[in-house]
Amino acid sequence: MSFRFLPVLLLSVSIASASGQTQALPTYDGLPLSERVQRITSEPNVVRAHWGVRVTKLDGTPVFTMNDVQLFQPASNAKLFTTATAIALLGADTTFETRVIANPLKPIHDGNLEGDLELAGDGDPNLSGTTLPYLSPAQRPKVDPNAPPVDPLRYLAQLADKVAATGLKHVAGNIVGDDTLFPYEPYPEDWSIDDAVWGYGAPVSALTINDNLINIKLKPGAKVGDPITYELSPAMPWYSIDTVDAKTGDAKSGSHLVIDRMPDSRNIRIYGSIAVDSAPDNEELAMNDPADYAATAFKMLLEQRGIKVDGKPVSKHRLPQNEGSFTVEARKPVTLPEAGVLAHRPAVSSENVPSASTNGSDVVLASFASQTVATDMMLTNKISQNLHAEIFLHQLGAAFGNGSTLSGARVVRTFVTQRAGVDPEDFIFFDGSGLSGHDLVTPRAITTLLQYAATQPWFAAWKATLPVGGEDGTLRARFPGAPMKDHVFAKTGTLSEARALSGYIDCASGQTLIFSVMVNAHTPRTSDDMKAMDRIVSAIAATN
C-alpha cells in the first residue's frame, strides 16, 4: 500500500496528563544554556534520539556545541546549501525561457508545419497556477470563495495563444515535450520508492508543469455505500483511475482511503472508505513523465485553438551518462567565477548530445520568461518545495557541466568548501532538497555556511526566503507568541526519523545568533522531538 503520514505541527510546549489536563513542560529557567540543552535532551521521551547542536555569534565565535561535528541526516536543511549556492552563482535576477520551436529543415508554408513542434523546457519551475511572489498569510488578500481557481495550465495556454497568433493551422508531426536541458534523472539516489507517488516526491524535469503533480479531490457519494467521486486538476485525462473498491462510509467514520500507483505506471487504484459527512480529501499525485504530460497538455491546448495536429504527444529525454562513483566524482572541484554571478548561463557541455532546443537555427514561434531566481527561491525555502530545490541543483549543473544531479552536487560542494570554508568531511549531498536518505551533514557545516552567508551582498535577499517564526512558511505554527514570534529566521527539515532547524535568531540580549539544532533516530511518527527542539531554540533566544 502507498500512503503518507503527515507531520503534526503543535502550537505549544505542553503535554496532556492521564487525567486529560495539560501540564507545562519544564523550561529550566535560570540555568546556563549548556545545562538547559542537556536537561531537555535527557528527558525520557527524547533521550534515545541522537542530538546535535551548534550556536555561534555572527562572526562565527562558538557559543555552545553538542555533537556538532557528528553527521546527521539534514532533511530539508540541505536546501540551505543548494539555494545559497544558486543565489550566489546564478544570480537573484536570472530568469529562464520556455520556448516553442520548429526545425528550419521542416519550414512552415501557408500555416502548415511539416515536422514536429517542440515545447522546449529551460528549467522554469513555475509553469503552474501558483501565485507569486510568495506572501505571508498576513499579507495575502482575501480570496473570493466563489472565484474560479487559477488554471494550472495558464502559461501553457499563453504559449498556445502565441503560436496561434503566428497563423499556424496545421502540424503534420508530433508535439514534443523536450526536457533535454538536464539528463533525465527523475529520482536522485535513495529517494524512497513510496515518495514517488506523491507531489512532494515529484520527478525532476527541465520541463515542469504544475510542479509535476496532479491534484485529486476525493469526495464521498450521496449516501452510505455509494462509490466515491473525484475531480482532477488540471482537468486533463492522464492517469487511469480505478475507484471500484472506494466506498462512502458511515457518518463520523472518517477517511480511510488508500492510493496505489506502481513506479512509472499510469494506473492508479483507490480503495477504502470516506465518511458520508466528510469534507473532500485533497491529495497531490506525482506525474510519472512530466515532459510527456506537458506535450499532451500542449497538444490539447493547440487543438482547442483550432490548430490541427496529425501526430501524437511524445517526450524527448537525454539519457544520463555513466559518470562514475557519486561520492568520488562529487568531490572533484569545478572552476567558479572569480567574483559575482555568471554573466550568462553557458550552453550544455559539448561532451553531451546536443538538444534541438540549443540549436541556434531553430525557429522560435513563442517563448515565456520565468520568474526570477529570487522570486522562486522565496517559495522554495518558505514552503520547503523539494522539486524546485532539485531544479536549482540541475541549473547549477547546467551552468558548470552537463546538467546532471552529480554535476550540480559538484558545484555546491565546490562553492561551500572553497567560498564558505565548510570542512569537506562535514557533509555529503546526493540531491538538492534533502529527500535522499544518503544525505549527511554536521551542525558545524550548517552554521559555517550561515556565518559566511551573513557576510555576502546577497544575504538580505537570501535570508528573506527563510521561514519566520509564528509568521509564515513551515514556521507559521511554531514560535507563535512573544518573545519568539518574528525573531526566528530558519529552515526546517523533516524526513522520517530526522528533523532539523537552522538559521538566525534575535536574542533577548539584542544580539543575533546563528544556530543549528538536529535530531536523528527519534521515535517514529511522534513530535516530542520537535517540541524539545523548539524549547532548545527558545533557550538560545534567552542567551545573554
N, C-alpha and C positions, 0 to 999 in steps of 0.2 A: 504494500500500500504506500501511496505517496501523499503526504500531508505535511503541514508545517505547524510548528509551535511558535507562537508569537511571544516575545518577552513582555512581561508586565512591568509597567512603569509605576512605581509607588511614590506617593507625594509626601510622605512623612517618615521620620525615623522613629517608628513606634511598632510594637508588636501586640498581638491580642493574647490575653491570658486565657487559661482554660475556662474561665467564667465568662469570656466574651468581652471583658473590659480591656481597654487599651492601656498598655504600660509604656512609659517613656524609656527609651534606651539611654544608657549612661553616656555622658559626654566627656567625663574625666576633666572637667574644667580646672584650671589652675596648675595642671601638670605640664611639664615640658613636652614639646611636640613629639620627641622620640618616645617618651613614655606613653603618650596618648595613642600613638600609632601601634605600639607594641600591645597595649591592652585591647584595642579594638580588634586587631588581627588574631588575638589569642582567645576571643570569645568562642564558646562551644560550637556555634553554628557556622563559623568560618575558619576555625583553626586548622582544619585539614587541607585547606586550599593553599596554593603557593602564591605568595605576595611579593611584589617588588615596588619600591617607592624611591623616587629621587626628587628633591626640591632644591632649586638653586635661586640665586639672585639673578637679575637681568644680565649681569656681567659674567655669569657662569659660576660664581662662587658657591660651593655647596652649602646648603643649609641643613639638610637631612638626607640620609640614604639608608635603604634597606634592600638587600639583594639587587642592587641597581646594575650590577654587571652580569647578572644571570639572564638567560634567554627566556622570552615569553612569546606566546602567540599574540600578535598585535591586534588581530581582528581589524576593524576599520581604522585603527591608528596608523596603519600603513598608508592611508590616504594623505597623511601629513607629508610624507616623503614624496609621493607622486605629485601632489598639487604644488608643493613648494618648488620642485624641480621644473614643473611645467610653467608656472608663472615667471620664474627667473629666466628660463631659456626660450620658451615660445613667445612670451610677452603677453601682458594683460590685454592688449588691444587686438591681438591676432584673431582673424576670422578664417573660416573655411568655406569652400564653394561647391555646392552640389550642382552638377551640370547634366543637361540633356544633350546628347551628341549623336551625330550621324557621320559615318565614314565617307570621306570625299570620293572614294572609289565607287560608291553607290550613290550618285548625285540625285537630288530632288528635282523632278520635272513636273510642272503643272500640278503641284500639290501631291505628287506621288513619290514615296521613298522606296526604292527597290530593295534596299538592305534592311538591317536591323536598326532599331532606335535604342540607344543605351542611356540608362539612368546611372550616372557615374558618381559614386559616393566619395566624399572627401573627408569623412570622419566628423561630420556635423552630428552631435548627439541630440539636437533639439528639434528635429523634424517631427513635431508632436503637437498635442493640444495643451501642453504645459504653459502656464502663464509666467512670463519672465519680464522683468527681473524678479527674483525671489523677494518676497516681502514677509516680514514677521506677522504673526496673526493680528497684532495690534494695529498694523499699518494697512491691512487688507481692506479694500472697500466691501461694503455689504453686497452680497450676491442675491439677485432676484431668484427665488426658488423656482419660478415659472419660466425662467430664461432657458433656452435650449443649451445643451452642453457644447463646449468648444469642440469643433471637428478635429479629431486626432490626425486626419489626413489633410488638413488645411494647406500645408505648404506644398505637398504633392499636387493638390488641386491648383495652386497658383502656378506651379511649373506646367501643368497641363493647359492652363489658360494661355500661358505664354507660347507654348507650342502651337496651340490652335490659332493664335494671332498671327503666326507666320504664314498661314494659308495651307498648312499640311492637312491633307484629307485622307491619305491612304498610306499605310505602312505594309509593305509586302513581306517583310521579315518578322523577326521576333522583337519583343520588348525585353531588353536585357537589364537585369539588376547587377551592376558592376561594383563589387566591393574589393577590387584587387589592389587598392592602395595599401592594405595590410594583407599579409598572408592569412589564409583562412584558418585561424586557431580559435574557434569559438569558446573553448573552455581551457583556461590555464591549468597547469598541473595541480592535482589534488583538490580540485573543486568537487564537493560531494555530489554523487550522482543524483540524489533526490533534490538538490538545489536546482538542477537543470529544468525542473518542471515549472518553477515559479519565477515571477518577474524579477525578484532580487538576484536570481542566477541566470538572467537572460544572456544569450550568447553574444560574443563580441563581434562586431562587424563594422567595416568602414561605411556601410550603407545602413544606417539605423533609422527605423521608423517607429514612432510611438514607444520609445525606449525598448524596442524589440519585444514587446509584450502585448497581449490581448486581454482586455478587461472582460470578465464574465460575471454577470449578475444572476445569481441563482435564487429563484423565488418559489414559495410554496404554492400549491394549487388552491382551488377554491374550497375544497373540503378534504377531510382526512382520507387518505388512500389515493388521492389523485396524483398523477405524475407531477414532478416539479417542472417549472418552466425556466427558461434562461434567455438573457439578452447579451449580445456581444458588442463590444466597442473596440476598434472600428467594426461597423456592421457589414463585414465582408466575409463570405464563406472562406474558410481556411482549414480549420480542424473538422474532422468528422466526430460529432459528439453523441455519445450513447448515454441516455438518461433513463433507460428502461428500468433499472433497479433503484432509481431515486424516487422516493415517495414522500407525500405530505404526511407528517406525523401528527400525533395528538397535540392539543393545545398545551403550552408550557413545557413541552418535551425538548425544546432547544434544537440546535442544529448539529447534526451528526453526519454531514456529507463528506465523502472522500473522493478525491480526484486522482485518477491514474493516467499517466502517459509514459510509454516506454521511450527511452532515448532515441531521438531523431525520428520519432513516429508522428504522424498527423492524426492519429486515432486517440480519442480521449474517452474514458469511461468514468461516469459519475454515479456513485451509488450511496446508499444510506438514506437518511431522512432529514427533513427540516419541518419544524412545528408549523401548524397551520396559521398560528398567530405570530410567527417570527418575522422580523424585518429581513429584507433580502440579504443574502450572503454574497459579498463582493470579493472576488479573487482576481489575481493577476497571473495569467498563464504566459510563460515564455514562448516565443516563436521558435520553431526548430530550424529555420533558414531565413534570416532577415532579408537577404538580398532577393531571394525568390519571392518572399512576401511583398517586398517593395515593387518588384516588377509586376506582380499580379495586381496590386492596387493601382499602379500607374496605368496599366492597360485598361482597367475598368474606367478610370477617370478620363482617359483619352477617348474611349468609346462613348462615354456619356456626353462628350463634346463633339460628337459626330465624326470622329476620326476612325476609319475602318482599319482594323489590324488583322492581317491574314495569319500571322504566326501566333506563337504562344509566349507566355511569360517564362523566362528562364533566368537562372542565376549564373554569374561569371565569377569564379573564385581563382585566387592564386594560391596554389598548394604550398605549404611550408616546406622548407629545405631542412636537411639534416645539419643542424648547427652544433652538434656535439653535446657534451655534458653541460647541463644548465649551470650547475654550481661552479664548474671550471670556467666556462665561457663568459658568464656574467661578471667575473672578476677582471676581465680584460678591459682596460680603460678605453674611452673614446676621446677624441680631441674636441674640447669645448671652445666656444668663442672666448676671446681674452676678457671681454667685458661686455655687459649689457646682454641684449637678446639677439636672436638671429635676425639678420636683415630680411630674410625671407626663408621659407621652408624649402630646402632643396628637394629635387625630384628623388624618387626612389632609386636606390643604388643601381648602377648599370649591371651589377652581378646578377640581378634578378630579371625574370621575364617581364618585359615592359607591358603595361596595361594600355588598352586603347584610350583610356582616359588621360594618359600622359603624352599622347601623340599631338604635337603642336599643329598638325594639319587637319585635325578633326573639325567638323562643322558644329559649332555650339548653337543650338536652337533656343536654349533657355538656361538660366542659371539662378541660383538662390544663395545669398551670402548668409552665413551663420551668425549667431550671437557671438560676442567676444569671449575670449578665454576667461576673462574675469567674471563675466556675467554667468557663464556656465559653472565656473568654479564655486560661485556663491551657492548655487543649487546643489552641486556635488557634495560639498562639505556640510552644508546645513542639514540636509536630509540623509546624508551618507549614501549617495547614489552609486552603487557598485559599477554599473555599466559605464557611466561617464568617467569614472576614475580609470577604468581599463582603456577607454578611448584616449584619455590623456597619455597613458603609458605608451600606447601604439603611435600616437602623434609624435612623441619624443623619439620613438624608434624610427619613424619615417624621416624625421629631421636629421638623424645621425646614422642611419643604417637602412635596413631593409623593411622596417615597419613591424617586425615580429615582436612577440612578447619578450623574448630574450634580448633583442636589441634595445627595447625600452628599459628593461631592468638594468642593462649595462649603462645606459645614460644616467639613470637615477643613482646607481652605485658610484659612478664617476663623480657626479655632482656633489653628493653628500659626503664623500670621503675627501675629495680634493678641495672643494669650496667650503663646506660646512665643518670639516675637520672631524667627522664621525669616524670612530675606530672601525676599520673594515671587518673586524671579527665580531662586531657588535650587532650585526644584522644580516639577514638573507631574505630577499623577497622573490617570490615566484610569480607575482602578479602585481597589479596596481591598486587593488581595492582591499586586500586583506582577507579575501574569501578563501584563499588557499590554506590548507592545513599545514603546508610546509613552511609558511612564513614565520620568521622568528626575529625578535629584536629585544634589546635591553632597554630598561628605562633610561640609562645613561645616553644611549644613542638618541632617544627622542628629545631629551632636554638639551642635548648638544645642538641638534637641529633647530629647536625652538629658540635657543640663545642666538645662534647665527642669524636666523630669520629676522630677529628683532633689530639687527644692525643694517638691514638691507633697504634699498629705496622702494622695493615692492612690498615691504612689510605691512603697511597700513591696509593696502588692498587685500592682502592675503589674510591678515588677522580678521578682517571684516567678514570673511567666509566661514569663520568658526562659529558653531552654535553658542548662544549666550544663555547663561543660566536663568531659568524662570521666564525666558522671553521667547525663544524661537528654536526651530530645528529639533534635533534629537535631545536637547536640554530643556525644552519648553516646560516639561513636567517635573524637572529636577531643580533644586535650589529655588523654590518659588517665592520665598519670603526674605525680608531683610535679615541680616546684612548681606546675604549671598546673591540675591536676585540682581541681575545686570552687572555682576562683578566677577563672573566666571566665564572665560572665553576658551572653550576647549573642544577637542574632538573626542567623540565617544567611540567605542568599539565593542561589539558583541558577536561572538561566534561560538556556538556550542557551549563548552565549559570555560571559555575565555572571555574576559572583559577588561576594558582599558578606558582610561580617561586622562588626557594630557593636554596641557595648554598653559594659560596665563590666568592669574588671579590677583585681584586688587585686595590687599590685606588691610586689616584694621589699623595697622601702623602707618598706612599711607603708601607703603612700598608695593611694587608689583613683583610677584614671584613666579617662577616657572616650575611646573610640576608634571610628573608622570606617575600615575598610580595604575598598576597592572595586577591582575589576578588570573591565575590559570588553575585548572583542575578543581573548580568549585563544585558543589553538589549540583547535579543536573536539574534543570527546569525549576530553579529557585532564584530568588532575588536577594537573599540575605547578603550576598557578597556585594551587590550594588549599594545596598543601604550602608554597609560598612565602608565602602569606597567613598560615598558622599559624606559620611562623618569624618573620614580622614581629610578630605578636601576642606571641610568646614574647620577642622583643626588647623590646617595650614593657613587658612584665612585669618585665624586668630593670632598667628605668629607675630611677635613684636620685631 
